[in-house]
Amino acid sequence: MTATAFIFVFVMSFCSLFVFRKVAKRIGLVDKPNARKLHQGVIPLVGGVSIFSTLVIAFLLFTPVDNDTVLFLISAAILVITGVIDDRYDISFKVRLVIQAAVSLAMIQIAGKSLHNLGYLMGSEAIELPLAMSYLITIFGVIGAINAFNMVDGIDGLLGGLASVTFAALGYMFFIDGNAALAAVCGLIVTAMVPYIMLNLGFPLGRRFKVFMGDAGSIFIGFTVIWLLIEATQGVKTTHIRPVTALWVIAVPLMDMATIMIRRIRKGQSPFKPDREHLHHICQRIGLSSGMSLVVICTLASVLAGIGIWSDVNKVSESVMFFSFLAVFIGYFLTISYIWRITTFIHKLVGSTKSAELNLEMGQSNLEK
């Protein structure tokens, strides 16, 4: 794929943001501040629509169009339209889950894409799932990936940054394994997201032209990630990465979603109930700025993805990497669960007792059972 394709995608994505943001303001497709959303003014929710529209045209112009591509674009279009409707009218999460499950079934039945081989997680034999279990795990995986990326979209640049880490990691693995076509697709996706990230962060035109991704964008990104992960790990003749590596590539969104859902269930709440207890919220409430939180979280995601890639390239035992991931998740969960006690202890060590007591008072009631 030539540089022309990437230049085209960047320019089109950038220009389409300005077109869609005008339309969004006219039809009310905007995000308004509330108790959970502390931004100023109404912000157009068009990042996802812009990225998806750009990539549809790019795929049709620059990549081979086969049955899988057509199914992917149709499935993604259904999800994006659902996301736009949700952004505008706030539809029930149950309706969203039904649509996501239906798309998952289409992906399995029509394209034959399913999570049926979990690799050598437990030793010397690959774990092959029975058909019914494969269907269930695939549907769960699709819904999980979609909602994992949806949940991390909480501060400027974070969704775009984490998605870029994931697609860059996948693209690198496709490239070193000799699949230049899928590596280029990952590159096109990252390129299409760059203009959104720029405007979302207020660069270079300032906050006047700020845009948000919207549920349409986070749903599209999550679905695209799981589609490519299945393509990479579940090949009939060859796989580009091992199944366990997928956990490391999406580690931060996955761990954040699992942690927050466990905490909600323990409190007797719906796992889909919105709140301000995600990793980015906690980073800000312990004193990090929005920009610093973005850097810290994306750096963490890059390190974990890098560990996954390193282990895959060097053929580290899959069972070792699986249990290592579980250990990282347990450490993450305990850290988030007891973050206020940890910060209080640290502040006391440096003599900032008053600040420590304030942090504990602000956070403990919300984040500790």
C-alpha positions as CSV (number, residue, x, y, z in Angstrom):
1,M,0.0,0.0,0.0
2,T,1.4,3.4,-1.0
3,A,1.8,6.5,1.0
4,T,-1.0,8.0,-1.0
5,A,-3.6,5.9,0.8
6,F,-2.4,7.1,4.2
7,I,-2.3,10.7,3.1
8,F,-5.8,10.3,1.7
9,V,-7.1,8.8,4.9
10,F,-5.6,11.5,7.1
11,V,-6.9,14.4,4.9
12,M,-10.4,12.9,4.5
13,S,-10.7,12.1,8.2
14,F,-9.6,15.6,9.1
15,C,-12.0,17.3,6.7
16,S,-15.0,15.0,7.5
17,L,-14.8,16.0,11.2
18,F,-15.6,19.6,10.3
19,V,-18.5,18.5,8.0
20,F,-20.0,16.1,10.6
21,R,-19.6,18.5,13.5
22,K,-21.8,21.1,11.7
23,V,-24.4,18.4,11.0
24,A,-24.2,17.2,14.6
25,K,-25.0,20.6,16.1
26,R,-28.0,20.9,13.8
27,I,-29.5,17.6,14.8
28,G,-28.5,17.7,18.5
29,L,-25.9,15.0,18.3
30,V,-23.9,16.6,21.0
31,D,-22.6,15.8,24.5
32,K,-23.8,18.1,27.3
33,P,-22.2,18.5,30.7
34,N,-23.8,16.6,33.7
35,A,-22.9,15.0,37.0
36,R,-20.5,12.5,35.3
37,K,-19.4,14.7,32.3
38,L,-17.5,17.7,33.6
39,H,-16.5,19.3,30.3
40,Q,-17.6,22.8,29.3
41,G,-20.2,23.5,26.6
42,V,-21.8,21.1,24.1
43,I,-19.4,19.0,22.1
44,P,-20.3,17.2,18.8
45,L,-20.2,13.4,19.1
46,V,-18.8,12.8,15.6
47,G,-15.3,11.2,16.0
48,G,-16.6,7.7,15.4
49,V,-18.8,8.6,12.5
50,S,-15.9,10.4,10.8
51,I,-13.4,7.5,11.4
52,F,-15.9,4.9,10.2
53,S,-16.9,6.9,7.1
54,T,-13.3,7.5,6.2
55,L,-12.3,3.9,6.6
56,V,-15.3,2.6,4.5
57,I,-14.1,4.7,1.6
58,A,-10.5,3.8,2.2
59,F,-11.2,0.0,2.3
60,L,-13.2,0.2,-0.9
61,L,-10.5,2.2,-2.7
62,F,-7.2,0.7,-1.4
63,T,-7.9,-2.9,-0.1
64,P,-9.2,-6.1,-1.7
65,V,-12.9,-6.3,-1.2
66,D,-14.0,-9.9,-0.4
67,N,-17.0,-11.4,1.4
68,D,-15.4,-10.9,4.8
69,T,-14.7,-7.2,4.2
70,V,-18.4,-6.7,3.1
71,L,-19.7,-8.5,6.2
72,F,-17.3,-6.5,8.4
73,L,-18.5,-3.2,6.9
74,I,-22.2,-4.1,7.2
75,S,-21.8,-5.3,10.7
76,A,-19.8,-2.2,11.7
77,A,-22.4,0.0,10.0
78,I,-25.2,-1.5,12.1
79,L,-23.2,-0.9,15.3
80,V,-22.2,2.6,14.3
81,I,-25.9,3.5,13.6
82,T,-26.9,2.0,16.9
83,G,-24.2,4.1,18.6
84,V,-25.4,7.3,16.9
85,I,-29.0,6.6,18.0
86,D,-27.7,5.9,21.5
87,D,-25.7,9.1,21.5
88,R,-28.8,11.1,20.4
89,Y,-31.6,9.4,22.3
90,D,-29.9,7.2,25.0
91,I,-31.3,3.8,24.3
92,S,-31.4,0.9,26.8
93,F,-28.2,-1.0,27.3
94,K,-30.3,-4.2,26.9
95,V,-31.2,-3.2,23.3
96,R,-27.5,-2.5,22.6
97,L,-26.5,-5.9,24.0
98,V,-29.1,-7.7,21.8
99,I,-27.8,-5.9,18.7
100,Q,-24.2,-6.7,19.6
101,A,-25.1,-10.3,20.2
102,A,-26.9,-10.5,16.8
103,V,-23.9,-9.0,15.0
104,S,-21.7,-11.6,16.8
105,L,-23.8,-14.4,15.5
106,A,-23.6,-13.1,12.0
107,M,-19.9,-12.9,12.3
108,I,-19.8,-16.6,13.4
109,Q,-22.4,-18.0,11.0
110,I,-21.5,-16.1,7.8
111,A,-17.8,-15.4,8.1
112,G,-16.9,-18.4,10.2
113,K,-15.0,-16.2,12.7
114,S,-15.2,-17.5,16.2
115,L,-13.0,-18.0,19.3
116,H,-12.7,-21.8,19.2
117,N,-9.0,-22.3,20.0
118,L,-7.6,-20.8,23.3
119,G,-4.1,-22.0,22.7
120,Y,-1.8,-23.8,25.1
121,L,-3.0,-22.0,28.3
122,M,-2.8,-25.0,30.5
123,G,0.3,-26.8,29.2
124,S,1.1,-29.0,26.3
125,E,-2.3,-29.4,24.7
126,A,-4.3,-26.8,22.9
127,I,-7.7,-26.0,24.4
128,E,-10.3,-26.6,21.7
129,L,-13.8,-25.4,22.6
130,P,-17.0,-27.4,21.7
131,L,-19.2,-25.7,19.2
132,A,-21.8,-24.3,21.7
133,M,-19.1,-23.1,24.0
134,S,-17.3,-21.4,21.1
135,Y,-20.4,-19.5,20.2
136,L,-20.9,-18.4,23.7
137,I,-17.3,-17.3,24.2
138,T,-17.3,-15.5,20.9
139,I,-20.4,-13.5,21.7
140,F,-19.1,-12.7,25.2
141,G,-15.8,-11.7,23.6
142,V,-17.4,-9.3,21.1
143,I,-19.6,-7.7,23.7
144,G,-16.7,-7.5,26.1
145,A,-14.4,-5.8,23.6
146,I,-17.0,-3.3,22.5
147,N,-17.8,-2.3,26.1
148,A,-14.2,-2.4,27.3
149,F,-13.3,0.4,24.8
150,N,-16.6,2.2,25.4
151,M,-15.9,2.3,29.1
152,V,-12.4,3.8,28.8
153,D,-13.7,6.8,26.8
154,G,-13.6,9.2,29.8
155,I,-10.9,11.9,29.3
156,D,-9.5,13.7,26.2
157,G,-7.4,11.5,24.0
158,L,-7.7,8.3,26.1
159,L,-9.8,6.2,23.8
160,G,-7.9,7.2,20.7
161,G,-4.6,6.7,22.5
162,L,-5.4,3.2,23.8
163,A,-7.0,2.2,20.5
164,S,-3.8,3.4,18.7
165,V,-1.7,1.3,21.0
166,T,-3.8,-1.8,20.3
167,F,-3.9,-1.3,16.5
168,A,-0.2,-0.5,16.3
169,A,0.6,-3.7,18.3
170,L,-1.6,-5.8,16.0
171,G,-0.2,-4.1,12.9
172,Y,3.4,-4.9,14.0
173,M,2.5,-8.5,14.7
174,F,0.8,-8.8,11.3
175,F,3.8,-7.2,9.6
176,I,6.5,-9.4,11.2
177,D,4.5,-12.4,10.4
178,G,4.4,-11.5,6.7
179,N,0.7,-10.3,6.4
180,A,1.4,-6.8,4.9
181,A,-2.3,-6.4,3.9
182,L,-3.7,-6.6,7.5
183,A,-0.7,-4.6,8.8
184,A,-1.7,-1.8,6.3
185,V,-5.3,-2.0,7.5
186,C,-4.2,-1.4,11.1
187,G,-2.0,1.5,9.9
188,L,-5.0,3.0,8.0
189,I,-7.1,2.8,11.2
190,V,-4.5,4.5,13.3
191,T,-4.1,7.2,10.6
192,A,-7.9,7.8,10.5
193,M,-7.9,8.3,14.3
194,V,-5.1,10.9,14.4
195,P,-7.2,13.9,13.3
196,Y,-9.8,13.0,15.9
197,I,-7.2,12.8,18.6
198,M,-5.8,16.1,17.5
199,L,-9.2,17.9,17.7
200,N,-10.2,16.0,20.8
201,L,-7.1,17.4,22.6
202,G,-7.6,20.9,21.1
203,F,-4.6,20.7,18.7
204,P,-3.9,22.7,16.7
205,L,-7.2,24.8,16.5
206,G,-8.1,25.1,20.2
207,R,-11.1,24.0,22.1
208,R,-13.5,25.8,19.8
209,F,-13.3,22.8,17.4
210,K,-13.3,20.1,20.0
211,V,-15.1,16.8,19.2
212,F,-15.8,13.6,21.1
213,M,-15.8,10.1,19.8
214,G,-19.3,9.2,20.9
215,D,-20.6,5.7,21.5
216,A,-20.6,5.1,17.8
217,G,-16.9,5.4,17.7
218,S,-16.1,3.4,20.8
219,I,-18.4,0.6,19.6
220,F,-16.8,0.6,16.2
221,I,-13.3,0.5,17.7
222,G,-14.1,-2.3,20.0
223,F,-15.7,-4.4,17.3
224,T,-12.8,-3.8,14.9
225,V,-10.3,-4.8,17.6
226,I,-12.1,-8.1,18.3
227,W,-12.6,-8.8,14.6
228,L,-8.8,-8.4,14.0
229,L,-7.9,-10.4,17.1
230,I,-10.0,-13.3,15.9
231,E,-8.4,-13.0,12.5
232,A,-5.0,-13.0,14.1
233,T,-5.5,-15.8,16.6
234,Q,-8.0,-18.2,15.1
235,G,-6.7,-18.9,11.6
236,V,-7.4,-22.3,10.1
237,K,-4.0,-22.8,8.6
238,T,-1.9,-20.2,10.4
239,T,-2.2,-17.7,13.2
240,H,-0.4,-14.4,13.4
241,I,-0.3,-14.2,17.2
242,R,-1.1,-16.6,20.0
243,P,-4.4,-16.3,21.7
244,V,-2.9,-15.4,25.1
245,T,-1.1,-12.4,23.4
246,A,-4.5,-10.9,22.7
247,L,-5.0,-10.4,26.4
248,W,-1.8,-8.3,26.7
249,V,-2.7,-6.2,23.6
250,I,-5.9,-5.0,25.1
251,A,-4.8,-5.3,28.7
252,V,-5.8,-1.9,30.1
253,P,-9.3,-1.6,28.7
254,L,-9.9,-5.3,29.6
255,M,-8.7,-5.0,33.2
256,D,-10.5,-1.7,33.7
257,M,-13.8,-3.1,32.5
258,A,-13.4,-6.3,34.6
259,T,-12.4,-4.4,37.7
260,I,-15.2,-1.9,37.5
261,M,-17.9,-4.6,36.8
262,I,-16.7,-6.7,39.8
263,R,-16.9,-3.7,42.0
264,R,-20.4,-2.8,40.9
265,I,-21.7,-6.3,41.3
266,R,-20.1,-6.5,44.8
267,K,-22.1,-3.3,45.6
268,G,-25.3,-4.8,44.3
269,Q,-25.4,-2.5,41.3
270,S,-25.8,-3.2,37.6
271,P,-22.4,-3.9,36.0
272,F,-23.4,-1.4,33.3
273,K,-24.3,1.4,35.6
274,P,-22.4,4.6,34.7
275,D,-20.1,6.0,37.4
276,R,-16.9,7.9,38.0
277,E,-14.7,5.0,39.3
278,H,-12.7,4.1,36.2
279,L,-8.9,4.2,36.1
280,H,-8.8,7.7,34.5
281,H,-11.2,9.0,37.2
282,I,-9.0,7.6,39.9
283,C,-5.8,9.0,38.4
284,Q,-7.4,12.5,38.4
285,R,-8.8,12.1,41.9
286,I,-5.3,11.3,43.3
287,G,-4.0,14.5,41.9
288,L,-2.9,13.8,38.3
289,S,-4.0,16.2,35.6
290,S,-6.0,15.0,32.6
291,G,-2.9,15.2,30.4
292,M,-0.8,13.4,32.9
293,S,-3.4,10.7,33.4
294,L,-3.5,10.2,29.6
295,V,0.3,9.7,29.5
296,V,0.4,7.3,32.5
297,I,-2.5,5.1,31.2
298,C,-1.2,5.0,27.6
299,T,2.3,4.2,28.8
300,L,1.0,1.4,30.9
301,A,-1.0,0.0,27.9
302,S,2.1,0.3,25.7
303,V,4.3,-1.5,28.2
304,L,1.8,-4.4,28.6
305,A,1.3,-4.7,24.9
306,G,5.1,-4.7,24.5
307,I,5.4,-7.5,27.0
308,G,2.8,-9.5,25.0
309,I,4.6,-8.9,21.7
310,W,8.0,-9.8,23.2
311,S,6.7,-13.0,24.7
312,D,5.0,-14.0,21.4
313,V,8.1,-13.3,19.3
314,N,10.3,-15.2,21.8
315,K,7.9,-18.1,22.2
316,V,7.6,-17.8,25.9
317,S,5.3,-20.5,27.2
318,E,1.6,-19.6,26.7
319,S,0.7,-21.0,30.2
320,V,3.4,-18.8,31.7
321,M,2.1,-15.7,29.9
322,F,-1.5,-16.6,30.8
323,F,-0.8,-16.9,34.6
324,S,1.4,-13.8,34.4
325,F,-1.5,-11.9,33.0
326,L,-3.8,-13.2,35.8
327,A,-1.1,-12.0,38.3
328,V,-1.0,-8.6,36.7
329,F,-4.8,-8.3,36.7
330,I,-5.0,-9.3,40.4
331,G,-2.3,-6.7,41.2
332,Y,-4.3,-4.1,39.2
333,F,-7.5,-5.0,40.9
334,L,-6.1,-4.9,44.4
335,T,-4.3,-1.6,43.7
336,I,-7.5,0.0,42.4
337,S,-9.5,-1.4,45.3
338,Y,-7.1,0.0,48.0
339,I,-5.8,3.0,46.1
340,W,-7.0,5.4,48.8
341,R,-5.3,3.5,51.6
342,I,-2.1,3.4,49.5
343,T,-2.2,7.1,48.7
344,T,-2.9,7.9,52.4
345,F,0.1,5.9,53.5
346,I,2.3,7.6,50.9
347,H,1.2,11.0,51.9
348,K,1.8,10.3,55.5
349,L,5.3,9.2,54.7
350,V,6.0,12.5,53.0
351,G,4.3,14.4,55.8
352,S,1.2,15.5,53.9
353,T,-1.3,14.2,56.5
354,K,-4.0,16.8,55.8
355,S,-3.9,16.0,52.1
356,A,-4.0,12.3,52.8
357,E,-7.1,12.6,55.0
358,L,-8.8,14.7,52.3
359,N,-8.1,12.1,49.6
360,L,-9.3,9.3,51.9
361,E,-12.5,11.1,52.7
362,M,-13.2,11.9,49.0
363,G,-12.4,8.5,47.6
364,Q,-13.0,5.8,50.2
365,S,-16.8,6.2,50.3
366,N,-17.0,5.7,46.6
367,L,-14.3,3.2,45.8
368,E,-14.2,0.9,48.9
369,K,-17.0,-1.4,49.9
